[in-house]
Amino acid sequence: MEITKDGFIDELNRDLAYEFGAAVQYVQHAATVTGPEYDAISKELIIHSNEEMMHAISLSNMICDLDGVPTTDVAERQTSLDSKEMLEQDLGGEELAISRYKERIAQAESLGEYGVRRLLEDILMMEEEHRRDLMNSLGK
């Protein structure tokens, strides 16, 4: 599917809203997850939150470099009172991010935005690491 520069900026802004939302969700989940089996991942969720904000900064800069305006929207996030369900929600968010960034990388390539592609690849690698952390904590 062919994408325009404006369409690409719109998609980057959707990704940005997801990053903002993921950071918020991770903070909430880190504070509310309970049980000794989740002690290690609770600390890791704070790291994930900080990394999601780094992604948001990177995306904001990309959007500005492309002559767009970064959004301040925050995507809807999920909550639960069950610790395992929280981690499943986080895993689902990472899987969505991975699929979206794979699309965005292909779009950057098609637009000849090779620097943007490289930055998106860095974000993708970190999202894949987050997925591995969550899968390990869930015994998957």
ROFIRO-102130 format. One record per residue (C-alpha): residue number from 1; residue in three letters; x negated, y, z negated. Coordinates in steps of 0.02 Angstrom, whole numbers. Each point is the difference from the previous one (the first is absolute). Example, Ala and Ser with C-alpha at 12.3 -4.5 7.8 and 13.67 -1.06 7.14 Angstrom:
ROFIRO-102130
<1,ala,<-615,-225,-390>>
<2,ser,<-69,172,33>>
END
This chain:
ROFIRO-102130
<1,met,<0,0,0>>
<2,glu,<-69,170,52>>
<3,ile,<-10,133,-135>>
<4,thr,<-20,188,13>>
<5,lys,<-113,103,-112>>
<6,asp,<154,74,-86>>
<7,gly,<73,-174,-25>>
<8,phe,<-167,-57,-72>>
<9,ile,<-1,146,-123>>
<10,asp,<178,-46,-52>>
<11,glu,<-54,-179,-35>>
<12,leu,<-153,60,-97>>
<13,asn,<117,107,-105>>
<14,arg,<108,-153,-36>>
<15,asp,<-159,-91,-53>>
<16,leu,<-43,148,-110>>
<17,ala,<170,-7,-86>>
<18,tyr,<-29,-186,-32>>
<19,glu,<-171,36,-74>>
<20,phe,<72,130,-118>>
<21,gly,<136,-122,-51>>
<22,ala,<-122,-143,-23>>
<23,ala,<-107,105,-116>>
<24,val,<152,42,-107>>
<25,gln,<61,-181,-1>>
<26,tyr,<-171,-66,-51>>
<27,val,<-10,122,-146>>
<28,gln,<173,-50,-61>>
<29,his,<-35,-185,20>>
<30,ala,<-170,11,-86>>
<31,ala,<83,83,-150>>
<32,thr,<146,-123,-12>>
<33,val,<-73,-169,51>>
<34,thr,<-9,-113,-154>>
<35,gly,<-72,-168,-44>>
<36,pro,<-178,-59,-30>>
<37,glu,<-7,-79,174>>
<38,tyr,<17,175,74>>
<39,asp,<-133,92,-103>>
<40,ala,<-129,-1,139>>
<41,ile,<120,50,138>>
<42,ser,<72,141,-106>>
<43,lys,<-170,87,2>>
<44,glu,<-19,-39,185>>
<45,leu,<167,84,39>>
<46,ile,<-70,166,-62>>
<47,ile,<-147,-23,118>>
<48,his,<123,-38,140>>
<49,ser,<97,158,-41>>
<50,asn,<-157,106,12>>
<51,glu,<-46,-83,165>>
<52,glu,<173,33,70>>
<53,met,<-22,185,-41>>
<54,met,<-167,-4,91>>
<55,his,<93,-72,149>>
<56,ala,<127,142,-14>>
<57,ile,<-140,128,4>>
<58,ser,<-78,-84,151>>
<59,leu,<167,-8,92>>
<60,ser,<36,183,-41>>
<61,asn,<-167,50,75>>
<62,met,<32,-107,154>>
<63,ile,<170,80,24>>
<64,cys,<-74,175,-14>>
<65,asp,<-141,-45,120>>
<66,leu,<134,-51,125>>
<67,asp,<86,169,-23>>
<68,gly,<140,-71,-106>>
<69,val,<65,45,-173>>
<70,pro,<-15,-133,-137>>
<71,thr,<163,-48,-84>>
<72,thr,<36,18,-184>>
<73,asp,<133,-136,8>>
<74,val,<-18,-150,-113>>
<75,ala,<68,-165,64>>
<76,glu,<125,-92,-110>>
<77,arg,<-86,-117,-121>>
<78,gln,<55,-156,-91>>
<79,thr,<6,-35,-185>>
<80,ser,<42,-150,-106>>
<81,leu,<0,-53,-181>>
<82,asp,<-81,-166,49>>
<83,ser,<-190,4,16>>
<84,lys,<-12,-134,134>>
<85,glu,<134,88,103>>
<86,met,<-97,164,-15>>
<87,leu,<-153,-83,75>>
<88,glu,<106,-78,137>>
<89,gln,<65,175,39>>
<90,asp,<-178,66,7>>
<91,leu,<-50,-144,113>>
<92,gly,<145,39,117>>
<93,gly,<-56,180,9>>
<94,glu,<-177,-52,44>>
<95,glu,<63,-117,136>>
<96,leu,<103,142,74>>
<97,ala,<-151,116,-6>>
<98,ile,<-109,-130,86>>
<99,ser,<123,-23,142>>
<100,arg,<25,188,19>>
<101,tyr,<-187,35,3>>
<102,lys,<-29,-134,130>>
<103,glu,<128,88,109>>
<104,arg,<-77,170,-35>>
<105,ile,<-174,-63,46>>
<106,ala,<64,-61,169>>
<107,gln,<89,166,26>>
<108,ala,<-157,100,-42>>
<109,glu,<-96,-107,124>>
<110,ser,<129,32,137>>
<111,leu,<-9,188,-33>>
<112,gly,<-190,-2,7>>
<113,glu,<-11,55,-182>>
<114,tyr,<-149,-110,-43>>
<115,gly,<-51,92,-158>>
<116,val,<178,-12,-67>>
<117,arg,<1,-184,46>>
<118,arg,<-158,-28,-103>>
<119,leu,<72,90,-151>>
<120,leu,<159,-103,14>>
<121,glu,<-104,-159,7>>
<122,asp,<-81,49,-165>>
<123,ile,<171,24,-79>>
<124,leu,<59,-166,71>>
<125,met,<-147,-92,-77>>
<126,met,<42,72,-171>>
<127,glu,<184,-46,17>>
<128,glu,<-53,-178,42>>
<129,glu,<-106,-1,-157>>
<130,his,<150,58,-102>>
<131,arg,<103,-142,75>>
<132,arg,<-134,-126,-52>>
<133,asp,<-4,69,-178>>
<134,leu,<189,-15,-15>>
<135,met,<6,-173,78>>
<136,asn,<-134,-60,-122>>
<137,ser,<95,70,-148>>
<138,leu,<157,-88,62>>
<139,gly,<-91,-164,27>>
<140,lys,<28,-1,187>>
END
